[in-house]
Amino acid sequence: MESLKELYRIGRGPSSSHTMGPSFAAERFRSAFPKADSFQVTLFGSLAKTGRGHLTDVAVREALEPLPTVITFDTTTEDLPHPNTMTLEAFQNGVSLGSWRVMSVGGGKIAVEDLVLGDSAPGAGPSADPPRVYPLSTFTDIKNYCRDRDIYLWQYVEQCEGPGIWDYLSNVWETMKEAVYRGIRRDGELSGGLGVQRKAMYLNRQRHMDESKETRENRKVCAYAFAVSEENAGGGTIVTAPTCGACGVLPAVMLYKQEQQGFSDRDMLKGLAVAGLVGNVIKTNASISGAECGCQAEIGSACSMAAAGLAEIYHMDMDQIEYAAEVAMEHHLGLTCDPIGGLVQIPCIERNAVAGMRAINALSLANFLTYTRKISFDMVVRTMYETGRDLFSKYRETSEGGLAKVYTE
């Protein structure tokens, strides 16, 4: 598996696969063809169908500025290597220098297929995969490895990544907290045309008239999840966890529990390491792309990561961590991705809040029921992937079905 640095990416929203990935691809493409004086970019599949709502065209054009760029939205081609496919072609004086066929596979990561290089392009391009720093890729194998050596999951992360991973995760944690703090202080309407009002500030400030401890927890976690998700929808800086569309779940539950229980930042970094390990298992063996496997791959994965991270900071054992992550994913199976207008707003923002509360519920169940379980985490990951591949394309981030179809305002 790849480094957690490939999973936790710091960048601007609103979409890791539709904004961050294409922007990164365009930047790499431009650097590979320094003699180009113009570009042609064609977006296919989900990138074409929801690209305007996700600001894909804006991100690509900004990455290629100030050179002129023609962007075409091809919504009809179906024989694609990935739902998020794009082609980039460089020109000099009207003559093609070379082209790349790029897939934005989720979490801001890109892959290249059928790479055609011009004389001005370096041979490697972006197609070289990041190094595999984890020799094991299933939770079962990782758990058995740790048990045989009497180490914790976070120690396995450090062993594979090196001690430098803690500085990176510290930066991730600070960025997550900053997104929460910015989000709960902002109000107004999000751009995009849906007229969606920011709600995090209201949730954070408005105490229920007869607020119990449980009600306060619900309100605060939801406020924090709304805060980060609204920052993402507004193009603010967030951390993919594992994607932009699901970026509010993990920071919401982790920050709330730190404030409530007084966990140290060192505890939180261990939690992020374990959460990232779980996210990496999903990313490697299934998908974190809504365009490939529906929202179960984004919100479901985020909920699993959050449940595992919470279980770690509460010092639960590896079986309990696994059960928390499994419960969180199992009850998101089949969740569709149907963003209204292609915007990461409805139902995405609210869904982050609901998943945050579900992660806490999964933690509670793991505390009591772990040793009665029948389903392994690896099994539910495989099930999620098969379910996602079986989903009709309308429910995989094309905005052609579900709420995106029924909503008529």
C-alpha positions as CSV (number, residue, x, y, z in Angstrom):
1,M,0.0,0.0,0.0
2,E,1.0,3.6,-0.6
3,S,2.0,6.1,2.1
4,L,-0.7,7.9,4.1
5,K,0.6,11.1,2.4
6,E,-1.2,9.8,-0.7
7,L,-4.4,9.4,1.2
8,Y,-4.4,12.5,3.4
9,R,-3.9,15.3,0.8
10,I,-4.2,18.9,1.8
11,G,-5.8,21.1,-0.9
12,R,-8.8,23.1,-2.0
13,G,-12.3,21.7,-2.5
14,P,-14.8,20.9,-3.6
15,S,-13.8,17.5,-5.0
16,S,-10.7,15.4,-4.8
17,S,-11.5,13.4,-7.9
18,H,-13.2,16.2,-9.9
19,T,-11.1,19.2,-8.8
20,M,-7.8,18.2,-7.1
21,G,-7.0,15.3,-9.4
22,P,-7.7,17.1,-12.7
23,S,-5.8,20.2,-11.5
24,F,-2.8,18.0,-10.5
25,A,-2.9,16.2,-13.9
26,A,-3.0,19.6,-15.7
27,E,-0.1,20.9,-13.7
28,R,2.0,17.8,-14.5
29,F,1.0,17.9,-18.1
30,R,2.0,21.5,-18.5
31,S,5.4,20.9,-16.9
32,A,5.9,18.0,-19.3
33,F,5.4,20.1,-22.3
34,P,7.1,23.5,-21.6
35,K,7.2,24.4,-25.3
36,A,3.4,24.3,-25.7
37,D,1.5,27.5,-26.5
38,S,-2.0,26.1,-26.2
39,F,-3.9,23.0,-24.8
40,Q,-7.0,21.0,-25.6
41,V,-8.7,19.2,-22.7
42,T,-11.6,16.8,-23.0
43,L,-13.6,15.6,-20.0
44,F,-15.5,12.3,-20.1
45,G,-17.9,10.3,-18.0
46,S,-18.6,11.7,-14.5
47,L,-16.0,14.5,-15.1
48,A,-18.1,15.7,-18.0
49,K,-21.5,15.2,-16.4
50,T,-20.8,16.9,-13.1
51,G,-17.6,18.9,-14.0
52,R,-19.2,22.3,-14.0
53,G,-20.8,21.8,-10.6
54,H,-17.5,20.5,-9.3
55,L,-15.5,23.3,-10.9
56,T,-13.4,20.9,-12.9
57,D,-13.1,23.2,-15.9
58,V,-12.1,26.1,-13.6
59,A,-9.4,24.0,-11.8
60,V,-8.0,22.7,-15.1
61,R,-8.0,26.2,-16.8
62,E,-6.3,27.8,-13.7
63,A,-3.6,25.1,-13.8
64,L,-2.8,25.8,-17.4
65,E,-3.0,29.6,-17.3
66,P,-2.0,31.9,-18.9
67,L,-1.9,29.7,-22.0
68,P,-5.2,29.3,-23.9
69,T,-7.1,26.1,-23.2
70,V,-10.1,24.7,-25.0
71,I,-12.2,22.4,-22.6
72,T,-14.8,20.1,-24.1
73,F,-17.4,18.2,-22.1
74,D,-18.0,14.8,-23.7
75,T,-21.1,13.2,-22.0
76,T,-21.8,10.5,-24.6
77,T,-18.6,8.4,-24.9
78,E,-19.1,5.2,-22.8
79,D,-16.1,3.0,-23.4
80,L,-13.9,4.5,-20.8
81,P,-11.2,3.0,-18.6
82,H,-12.6,4.8,-15.6
83,P,-15.7,7.0,-15.0
84,N,-13.3,10.0,-14.3
85,T,-11.4,10.1,-17.5
86,M,-9.9,13.0,-19.3
87,T,-7.5,13.6,-22.2
88,L,-5.0,16.4,-22.4
89,E,-3.2,17.5,-25.6
90,A,-0.5,20.1,-26.0
91,F,0.1,22.2,-29.1
92,Q,2.8,24.5,-30.5
93,N,1.9,26.6,-33.5
94,G,-1.1,24.3,-34.1
95,V,1.0,21.1,-34.2
96,S,0.4,18.5,-31.5
97,L,3.3,17.8,-29.2
98,G,1.7,14.9,-27.4
99,S,-1.2,13.8,-25.3
100,W,-2.1,12.0,-22.0
101,R,-5.1,10.0,-21.2
102,V,-5.7,10.5,-17.4
103,M,-8.0,8.9,-14.9
104,S,-8.7,10.7,-11.7
105,V,-9.2,7.6,-9.5
106,G,-10.2,9.2,-6.2
107,G,-8.6,11.1,-3.3
108,G,-6.8,13.4,-5.7
109,K,-4.7,10.6,-7.2
110,I,-4.3,10.3,-11.0
111,A,-3.3,7.4,-13.3
112,V,-2.3,7.5,-16.9
113,E,-3.2,5.1,-19.7
114,D,-2.0,4.9,-23.3
115,L,0.5,7.7,-22.7
116,V,1.7,9.2,-26.0
117,L,4.8,11.4,-25.4
118,G,6.1,14.2,-27.6
119,D,9.8,15.1,-27.9
120,S,9.5,17.8,-25.2
121,A,8.0,15.4,-22.6
122,P,10.1,13.6,-20.0
123,G,9.8,9.8,-20.3
124,A,8.4,9.1,-16.9
125,G,5.4,11.4,-16.8
126,P,3.0,11.0,-13.9
127,S,2.4,7.4,-14.7
128,A,5.0,6.1,-12.2
129,D,3.1,4.9,-9.2
130,P,4.0,6.3,-5.7
131,P,6.2,3.9,-3.8
132,R,4.5,1.1,-1.9
133,V,5.6,1.6,1.7
134,Y,3.3,-1.0,3.3
135,P,4.1,-4.6,2.4
136,L,0.7,-5.9,3.6
137,S,-2.6,-4.8,2.2
138,T,-5.4,-6.5,4.1
139,F,-6.5,-5.8,7.6
140,T,-6.2,-9.4,8.6
141,D,-2.6,-9.7,7.5
142,I,-1.7,-6.4,9.2
143,K,-3.5,-7.4,12.4
144,N,-1.7,-10.8,12.5
145,Y,1.7,-9.1,11.8
146,C,1.2,-6.7,14.7
147,R,0.1,-9.5,17.1
148,D,3.1,-11.7,16.2
149,R,5.4,-8.8,17.1
150,D,3.3,-7.4,20.0
151,I,3.0,-3.9,18.4
152,Y,0.1,-1.5,18.0
153,L,-1.4,-0.5,14.6
154,W,0.0,3.0,14.9
155,Q,3.5,1.4,15.5
156,Y,3.1,-0.5,12.3
157,V,2.4,2.8,10.5
158,E,5.5,4.3,12.0
159,Q,7.6,1.2,11.1
160,C,6.5,1.4,7.5
161,E,6.5,5.1,7.0
162,G,9.4,6.2,9.2
163,P,9.2,8.7,12.1
164,G,8.7,11.6,9.6
165,I,5.1,10.5,9.2
166,W,4.3,12.2,12.6
167,D,5.3,15.6,11.3
168,Y,3.1,15.1,8.2
169,L,0.1,13.9,10.3
170,S,0.6,16.9,12.7
171,N,0.2,19.2,9.7
172,V,-2.9,17.2,8.6
173,W,-4.4,17.6,12.1
174,E,-3.8,21.3,12.3
175,T,-5.3,21.7,8.8
176,M,-8.4,19.7,9.8
177,K,-8.9,21.8,13.0
178,E,-8.4,25.1,11.1
179,A,-11.1,24.0,8.6
180,V,-13.5,23.4,11.6
181,Y,-12.7,26.7,13.2
182,R,-13.1,28.6,10.0
183,G,-16.3,26.9,9.1
184,I,-18.1,27.5,12.4
185,R,-17.5,31.2,12.0
186,R,-18.8,31.7,8.5
187,D,-22.3,32.2,7.3
188,G,-23.9,33.2,4.0
189,E,-24.8,31.3,0.9
190,L,-22.6,28.8,-0.9
191,S,-22.1,29.5,-4.6
192,G,-23.4,27.2,-7.3
193,G,-27.0,28.3,-7.7
194,L,-28.8,26.0,-5.2
195,G,-29.1,28.7,-2.6
196,V,-27.7,26.5,0.1
197,Q,-27.0,28.5,3.3
198,R,-24.1,27.7,5.6
199,K,-25.4,26.0,8.7
200,A,-22.3,25.2,10.8
201,M,-22.4,28.5,12.7
202,Y,-26.0,28.1,13.6
203,L,-25.6,24.5,14.8
204,N,-22.5,25.5,16.8
205,R,-24.2,28.4,18.6
206,Q,-27.8,27.5,19.0
207,R,-28.1,25.4,22.2
208,H,-31.3,23.3,22.5
209,M,-33.8,24.7,25.1
210,D,-33.5,21.4,27.1
211,E,-30.1,20.1,25.9
212,S,-29.0,16.8,27.3
213,K,-25.4,15.5,27.1
214,E,-26.4,13.3,24.2
215,T,-28.2,16.1,22.3
216,R,-25.1,18.4,22.7
217,E,-22.9,15.7,21.3
218,N,-25.1,15.3,18.3
219,R,-25.3,19.1,17.7
220,K,-21.5,19.7,18.1
221,V,-20.4,16.8,16.0
222,C,-22.9,17.8,13.3
223,A,-21.7,21.5,13.5
224,Y,-18.1,20.4,13.0
225,A,-18.9,18.1,10.1
226,F,-21.0,20.9,8.5
227,A,-18.2,23.3,9.0
228,V,-15.5,21.3,7.1
229,S,-18.0,20.2,4.4
230,E,-19.1,23.8,3.9
231,E,-15.5,24.9,3.7
232,N,-14.9,22.2,1.0
233,A,-18.1,23.2,-0.9
234,G,-16.9,26.8,-0.9
235,G,-13.4,25.9,-2.3
236,G,-11.6,26.2,1.0
237,T,-8.6,24.3,2.2
238,I,-9.3,20.9,3.6
239,V,-7.8,17.4,4.0
240,T,-9.0,14.5,1.9
241,A,-10.2,11.9,4.4
242,P,-10.3,10.0,2.2
243,T,-11.9,12.4,-0.3
244,C,-13.0,16.0,-0.4
245,G,-16.7,15.1,-0.5
246,A,-16.3,13.1,2.7
247,C,-13.7,15.4,4.4
248,G,-15.9,16.4,7.3
249,V,-16.5,13.1,9.1
250,L,-13.0,12.3,10.5
251,P,-12.1,15.8,11.8
252,A,-15.6,16.3,13.3
253,V,-15.6,13.3,15.5
254,M,-11.9,13.5,16.4
255,L,-12.0,17.1,17.4
256,Y,-15.2,16.8,19.4
257,K,-13.8,13.8,21.4
258,Q,-10.5,15.7,22.0
259,E,-12.4,18.6,23.4
260,Q,-14.7,16.4,25.4
261,Q,-12.2,14.0,26.8
262,G,-9.0,16.0,26.8
263,F,-7.0,13.6,24.6
264,S,-3.5,14.9,23.7
265,D,-2.5,15.8,20.2
266,R,-0.2,12.8,20.3
267,D,-3.2,10.6,20.9
268,M,-5.0,12.3,17.9
269,L,-2.0,11.6,15.6
270,K,-2.1,7.9,16.6
271,G,-5.8,8.0,15.8
272,L,-5.2,9.6,12.4
273,A,-2.5,6.9,11.7
274,V,-4.9,4.1,12.4
275,A,-7.8,5.8,10.5
276,G,-5.4,6.3,7.6
277,L,-4.4,2.6,7.7
278,V,-8.1,1.6,7.4
279,G,-8.6,4.1,4.6
280,N,-5.6,2.7,2.8
281,V,-6.9,-0.9,3.0
282,I,-10.2,0.3,1.4
283,K,-8.4,2.3,-1.3
284,T,-6.1,-0.6,-2.2
285,N,-8.7,-3.4,-2.2
286,A,-11.8,-1.5,-3.3
287,S,-12.2,2.2,-4.1
288,I,-12.7,5.6,-2.5
289,S,-14.2,7.1,-5.7
290,G,-17.9,8.0,-5.8
291,A,-17.7,7.8,-9.6
292,E,-16.6,4.2,-9.4
293,C,-18.5,2.8,-6.4
294,G,-21.1,5.4,-5.3
295,C,-21.1,7.4,-2.0
296,Q,-20.5,4.2,0.0
297,A,-16.9,4.5,-1.2
298,E,-16.6,8.0,0.1
299,I,-18.8,8.5,3.1
300,G,-18.7,4.8,4.0
301,S,-14.9,4.8,3.9
302,A,-14.8,8.1,5.9
303,C,-17.1,6.6,8.5
304,S,-14.9,3.5,8.8
305,M,-11.8,5.7,9.2
306,A,-13.5,7.8,11.9
307,A,-14.7,4.8,13.8
308,A,-11.2,3.2,13.7
309,G,-9.6,6.5,14.7
310,L,-11.9,6.8,17.7
311,A,-11.3,3.2,18.7
312,E,-7.6,3.9,18.7
313,I,-7.7,7.0,20.9
314,Y,-9.9,5.1,23.4
315,H,-7.2,2.4,23.5
316,M,-9.4,-0.4,22.2
317,D,-7.7,-3.6,21.0
318,M,-7.2,-4.5,17.3
319,D,-10.3,-6.7,17.1
320,Q,-12.4,-3.8,18.5
321,I,-10.8,-1.3,16.0
322,E,-11.6,-3.8,13.2
323,Y,-15.2,-4.2,14.3
324,A,-15.8,-0.5,14.6
325,A,-14.5,0.0,11.1
326,E,-16.6,-2.9,9.8
327,V,-19.9,-1.8,11.4
328,A,-19.3,1.7,10.0
329,M,-18.9,0.5,6.4
330,E,-21.4,-2.3,6.5
331,H,-24.3,0.0,7.1
332,H,-23.4,2.3,4.3
333,L,-23.4,-0.5,1.7
334,G,-25.4,0.5,-1.4
335,L,-25.3,4.3,-0.6
336,T,-25.6,6.1,-3.9
337,C,-23.8,9.2,-5.1
338,D,-26.4,11.6,-6.6
339,P,-25.2,15.2,-6.0
340,I,-27.8,17.7,-7.1
341,G,-26.5,19.9,-9.9
342,G,-23.2,18.1,-9.6
343,L,-22.4,20.2,-6.6
344,V,-20.8,18.8,-3.4
345,Q,-23.7,20.3,-1.3
346,I,-26.9,18.3,-1.3
347,P,-26.9,15.6,0.0
348,C,-23.1,15.6,0.6
349,I,-22.8,18.2,3.4
350,E,-25.6,16.8,5.6
351,R,-24.4,13.2,4.9
352,N,-21.0,14.0,6.5
353,A,-22.8,15.0,9.7
354,V,-24.9,11.8,9.7
355,A,-21.8,9.7,9.1
356,G,-20.0,11.4,12.0
357,M,-22.8,10.3,14.4
358,R,-22.8,6.8,12.9
359,A,-19.0,6.5,13.6
360,I,-19.6,7.2,17.3
361,N,-22.4,4.6,17.3
362,A,-20.0,2.1,15.7
363,L,-17.5,2.8,18.4
364,S,-20.1,2.1,21.1
365,L,-21.1,-1.2,19.5
366,A,-17.5,-2.2,19.2
367,N,-17.1,-1.7,23.0
368,F,-19.8,-4.2,23.7
369,L,-20.2,-6.7,20.8
370,T,-16.8,-7.2,19.1
371,Y,-16.4,-10.8,20.1
372,T,-19.8,-11.8,18.8
373,R,-19.2,-10.6,15.2
374,K,-19.4,-12.7,12.1
375,I,-18.1,-10.3,9.4
376,S,-14.5,-9.3,9.0
377,F,-13.4,-5.8,7.8
378,D,-11.8,-7.3,4.7
379,M,-15.1,-9.0,3.8
380,V,-17.1,-5.9,4.0
381,V,-14.5,-4.0,1.9
382,R,-14.8,-6.6,-0.8
383,T,-18.6,-6.5,-0.6
384,M,-18.6,-2.7,-0.9
385,Y,-16.5,-2.9,-4.0
386,E,-18.7,-5.5,-5.6
387,T,-21.8,-3.6,-4.7
388,G,-20.4,-0.4,-6.1
389,R,-19.5,-2.0,-9.4
390,D,-23.0,-3.3,-9.6
391,L,-24.6,0.1,-9.0
392,F,-26.3,1.6,-12.1
393,S,-24.2,4.4,-13.5
394,K,-26.9,6.9,-12.7
395,Y,-26.0,6.5,-9.0
396,R,-22.3,6.9,-9.4
397,E,-21.7,10.6,-9.4
398,T,-23.3,11.4,-12.7
399,S,-26.1,13.5,-11.3
400,E,-28.5,11.6,-13.5
401,G,-30.5,9.7,-10.9
402,G,-31.7,9.8,-7.3
403,L,-32.0,13.2,-5.7
404,A,-30.2,14.8,-8.6
405,K,-33.0,13.7,-10.9
406,V,-36.0,14.2,-8.6
407,Y,-35.0,17.7,-7.4
408,T,-36.7,20.2,-9.7
409,E,-36.4,23.7,-8.1
